[in-house]
């Protein structure tokens, strides 16, 4: 099999050697960019097939009912799985923002009322 590189960006290599045109022989490794391939050919008349890699059966994943039930053990100290975090920091921030908002509204009302009064 003849392999020819048509000015590719990444180059064409046979057994790690850059080529522009070469004959690829059985057992040699052809690399096109980041892809490596090896040419394998049977001898004429050879009928014994090599065993093909078998597909591996993976263990079943987590079912929806198991997800809904939650984890039996978890990372928190209560061992109840993943629990909702306490939002103490968010609550304090919200209360502070509301207090500042009320103060700003009160200052605006005071400024509007004092602007309407005549100066003595």
Backbone bond lengths (Angstrom), bond angles and torsions (degrees), N, CA, C in turn:
res aa  C-N    CA-C-N  psi(-1)  N-CA   C-N-CA  omega(-1)  CA-C   N-CA-C  phi
1 X - - - 1.430 - - 1.524 107.86 -
2 X 1.306 116.39 128.04 1.466 121.77 179.91 1.528 108.57 -95.59
3 X 1.334 115.42 131.58 1.457 122.09 178.95 1.519 107.07 -115.16
4 X 1.343 115.37 133.12 1.469 120.47 -178.86 1.528 108.63 -129.76
5 X 1.334 116.94 131.06 1.457 122.31 175.78 1.525 107.82 -90.15
6 X 1.319 116.92 122.86 1.465 121.50 -178.55 1.525 110.25 -98.27
7 X 1.336 115.65 56.39 1.475 123.83 179.61 1.526 111.98 57.77
8 X 1.327 116.60 47.17 1.460 120.40 179.57 1.525 110.54 -71.41
9 X 1.317 115.34 159.56 1.469 121.00 -178.89 1.525 111.43 -69.81
10 X 1.331 117.28 -44.63 1.465 121.68 -175.13 1.517 113.77 -89.47
11 X 1.293 117.88 -12.92 1.458 120.79 179.53 1.510 113.01 86.69
12 X 1.325 114.83 166.46 1.464 123.14 177.95 1.516 107.81 -123.43
13 X 1.334 116.50 132.78 1.462 121.04 -175.36 1.524 109.89 -129.91
14 X 1.327 116.03 141.24 1.466 121.95 170.80 1.517 106.33 -120.28
15 X 1.339 115.00 119.89 1.468 122.16 -176.74 1.520 111.92 52.11
16 X 1.338 117.06 40.11 1.457 122.41 176.58 1.506 114.91 82.79
17 X 1.314 119.58 -2.02 1.466 122.83 -178.62 1.525 109.12 -104.76
18 X 1.340 116.27 125.78 1.458 120.94 -178.42 1.532 109.76 -68.51
19 X 1.337 114.94 134.89 1.461 119.72 -178.19 1.530 109.47 -130.33
20 X 1.325 115.02 157.53 1.463 120.55 169.00 1.527 108.54 -106.15
21 X 1.342 116.12 -34.28 1.459 121.88 173.96 1.518 107.62 -157.65
22 X 1.337 115.71 132.71 1.465 119.92 -179.74 1.524 109.11 -160.52
23 X 1.331 114.77 164.36 1.455 121.07 176.71 1.519 108.29 -93.26
24 X 1.316 115.90 126.98 1.460 121.40 178.73 1.521 108.54 -92.93
25 X 1.336 115.50 123.59 1.459 121.25 -177.74 1.520 109.62 -106.39
26 X 1.340 117.39 155.64 1.469 120.22 179.26 1.527 111.76 -54.05
27 X 1.341 114.97 135.97 1.461 121.10 179.24 1.518 113.02 93.61
28 X 1.326 118.76 -15.56 1.459 120.92 179.73 1.524 109.89 -80.75
29 X 1.326 115.00 153.38 1.465 120.95 -179.05 1.519 109.03 -104.34
30 X 1.315 115.06 124.04 1.464 123.19 178.16 1.520 107.53 -102.32
31 X 1.340 116.20 127.10 1.467 120.34 177.89 1.508 109.02 -117.53
32 X 1.336 115.83 124.37 1.467 123.45 176.26 1.519 106.40 -117.71
33 X 1.321 117.55 103.21 1.467 120.80 -175.01 1.513 109.37 66.67
34 X 1.345 116.91 -117.11 1.461 121.14 179.43 1.524 112.02 -102.17
35 X 1.322 117.80 3.52 1.461 122.43 -178.97 1.525 109.56 -96.94
36 X 1.340 115.79 129.10 1.462 120.65 176.46 1.525 109.00 -114.77
37 X 1.338 115.39 136.45 1.466 121.82 178.25 1.520 108.40 -133.25
38 X 1.331 114.94 149.28 1.459 118.96 176.29 1.526 107.63 -121.21
39 X 1.327 115.97 130.32 1.460 121.29 178.44 1.515 108.43 -81.00
40 X 1.327 115.27 122.80 1.453 121.10 175.83 1.512 107.71 -121.88
41 X 1.310 116.25 131.29 1.462 120.16 179.26 1.523 108.58 -137.35
42 X 1.335 115.26 142.41 1.458 119.71 177.57 1.520 109.25 -86.81
43 X 1.308 115.33 151.63 1.451 119.50 175.92 1.526 108.41 -69.31
44 X 1.328 117.89 147.46 1.468 119.32 179.47 1.517 111.01 -57.64
45 X 1.332 117.04 135.28 1.456 121.81 178.50 1.519 113.33 87.96
46 X 1.316 118.21 -7.85 1.465 119.91 179.62 1.522 108.40 -78.85
47 X 1.328 115.93 120.09 1.458 119.19 -176.37 1.523 112.58 -105.70
48 X 1.338 117.78 -11.68 1.456 120.28 -179.02 1.526 109.02 -74.37
49 X 1.308 115.26 120.13 1.463 119.50 -179.79 1.518 109.72 -87.86
50 X 1.306 115.04 144.63 1.452 120.01 175.51 1.523 108.08 -76.08
51 X 1.320 117.44 145.11 1.466 118.77 178.48 1.536 110.05 -67.13
52 X 1.295 115.09 135.46 1.459 121.04 178.84 1.516 108.14 -84.72
53 X 1.324 116.16 143.74 1.457 119.54 177.10 1.521 109.01 -56.35
54 X 1.326 115.90 131.78 1.460 119.18 -177.96 1.525 110.36 -83.54
55 X 1.306 115.06 157.12 1.453 120.85 177.12 1.507 108.57 -79.19
56 X 1.315 116.49 134.26 1.448 121.06 -179.09 1.525 109.04 -90.17
57 X 1.314 117.18 133.15 1.456 121.96 177.97 1.518 108.01 -86.26
58 X 1.328 115.50 124.49 1.464 120.96 -179.10 1.522 109.91 -90.13
59 X 1.314 116.63 150.43 1.453 121.69 176.70 1.518 108.69 -65.87
60 X 1.319 116.08 143.78 1.461 121.50 -179.97 1.522 109.42 -59.33
61 X 1.322 116.15 143.66 1.458 121.76 179.59 1.517 111.56 -77.71
62 X 1.292 115.69 -159.33 1.452 122.56 -178.72 1.521 108.70 -87.36
63 X 1.326 116.95 134.23 1.464 120.34 179.23 1.524 109.68 -84.26
64 X 1.320 116.10 163.20 1.457 121.69 -179.18 1.520 111.23 -62.44
65 X 1.325 117.73 -37.62 1.462 119.54 179.88 1.526 111.45 -66.77
66 X 1.326 117.15 -34.37 1.468 119.89 176.39 1.518 110.96 -67.54
67 X 1.328 117.17 -37.24 1.463 120.40 177.68 1.518 111.08 -66.38
68 X 1.344 116.28 -42.57 1.459 120.20 -179.48 1.517 111.66 -66.50
69 X 1.337 117.51 -33.18 1.459 121.43 -179.31 1.518 111.40 -72.00
70 X 1.324 118.16 -25.04 1.451 121.75 -179.61 1.508 111.46 89.28
71 X 1.302 114.61 169.88 1.459 120.41 -178.71 1.520 110.38 -77.20
72 X 1.312 115.92 149.21 1.454 120.55 178.37 1.517 111.48 -79.93
73 X 1.311 116.50 -30.40 1.462 121.60 174.88 1.510 107.49 -131.05
74 X 1.300 116.16 156.64 1.457 118.54 -177.28 1.502 111.94 -146.23
75 X 1.300 114.42 -165.99 1.449 120.82 -175.91 1.521 112.23 -93.85
76 X 1.325 117.63 -17.94 1.459 118.79 -178.23 1.529 110.49 -83.56
77 X 1.323 115.92 170.56 1.459 120.02 -174.35 1.522 113.12 -72.31
78 X 1.334 118.16 -18.05 1.457 121.24 -177.92 1.526 112.49 -85.44
79 X 1.319 117.68 -9.24 1.465 122.83 -177.62 1.526 112.31 54.12
80 X 1.304 116.78 41.12 1.462 120.88 178.73 1.517 111.45 -108.12
81 X 1.286 117.98 15.43 1.464 119.71 -177.26 1.516 110.10 85.80
82 X 1.288 114.97 -153.02 1.455 119.47 -179.87 1.516 108.95 -84.50
83 X 1.307 116.53 118.76 1.455 120.17 179.61 1.524 109.08 -113.40
84 X 1.331 115.53 161.98 1.452 121.01 -179.71 1.520 109.28 -68.21
85 X 1.317 115.88 137.42 1.455 120.44 179.28 1.529 109.93 -72.27
86 X 1.303 115.39 153.02 1.455 120.46 174.71 1.525 107.22 -79.23
87 X 1.319 116.91 125.12 1.465 121.47 -176.36 1.521 111.96 -95.06
88 X 1.339 117.49 46.91 1.459 122.00 -179.64 1.522 111.28 -60.51
89 X 1.307 116.85 -43.48 1.466 120.60 -179.46 1.514 111.72 -63.64
90 X 1.330 117.18 -42.12 1.463 120.62 178.27 1.522 110.86 -65.13
91 X 1.310 117.30 -39.44 1.466 121.53 -179.55 1.524 110.12 -64.41
92 X 1.324 118.26 -44.29 1.468 121.89 179.27 1.522 110.04 -63.30
93 X 1.320 117.47 -42.67 1.462 121.01 178.76 1.522 110.90 -61.62
94 X 1.322 117.68 -42.99 1.464 122.18 -179.12 1.525 110.95 -65.10
95 X 1.313 118.14 -42.94 1.465 121.87 178.34 1.524 110.26 -63.60
96 X 1.327 117.15 -44.08 1.467 120.78 177.91 1.523 111.87 -61.68
97 X 1.333 117.30 -41.66 1.461 121.00 179.26 1.524 110.92 -64.58
98 X 1.329 117.09 -38.32 1.471 119.81 178.72 1.529 111.05 -67.00
99 X 1.323 117.76 -40.60 1.469 120.96 178.39 1.523 110.23 -62.83
100 X 1.319 117.67 -45.78 1.473 121.34 178.41 1.524 110.34 -62.14
101 X 1.338 117.62 -39.06 1.464 121.12 178.01 1.518 111.90 -62.70
102 X 1.339 117.13 -43.18 1.466 121.15 178.83 1.522 110.43 -63.98
103 X 1.333 117.39 -41.73 1.464 121.03 178.91 1.529 110.34 -62.74
104 X 1.316 118.26 -42.71 1.465 121.66 179.64 1.532 110.36 -63.72
105 X 1.321 117.71 -44.66 1.473 120.93 178.72 1.534 109.82 -61.64
106 X 1.338 117.94 -42.64 1.464 121.63 179.06 1.527 110.64 -62.85
107 X 1.308 118.08 -40.74 1.471 121.05 178.89 1.532 111.41 -66.20
108 X 1.323 117.04 -39.39 1.462 120.85 178.77 1.534 109.62 -64.81
109 X 1.343 117.04 -44.59 1.480 120.43 178.81 1.527 109.92 -62.91
110 X 1.332 118.65 -43.99 1.463 122.46 178.95 1.531 110.69 -61.08
111 X 1.356 116.56 -41.99 1.469 119.63 -179.76 1.526 110.68 -65.86
112 X 1.323 117.92 -39.60 1.462 121.14 179.31 1.524 111.55 -67.79
113 X 1.312 117.65 -38.45 1.467 121.25 -179.69 1.524 111.17 -72.14
114 X 1.327 117.15 -37.28 1.472 118.98 -179.21 1.527 110.97 -76.74
115 X 1.330 117.84 -21.89 1.458 120.13 178.48 1.520 110.20 -75.00
116 X 1.331 118.06 -25.53 1.469 121.53 -179.41 1.514 112.92 -82.64
117 X 1.313 120.43 -15.97 1.471 123.92 -178.53 1.523 109.22 -84.91
118 X 1.349 116.63 139.38 1.461 118.66 176.17 1.531 111.18 -72.52
119 X 1.315 117.37 146.61 1.459 122.36 179.49 1.513 109.46 -78.03
120 X 1.347 122.01 140.74 1.470 126.80 179.01 1.481 111.74 -91.35
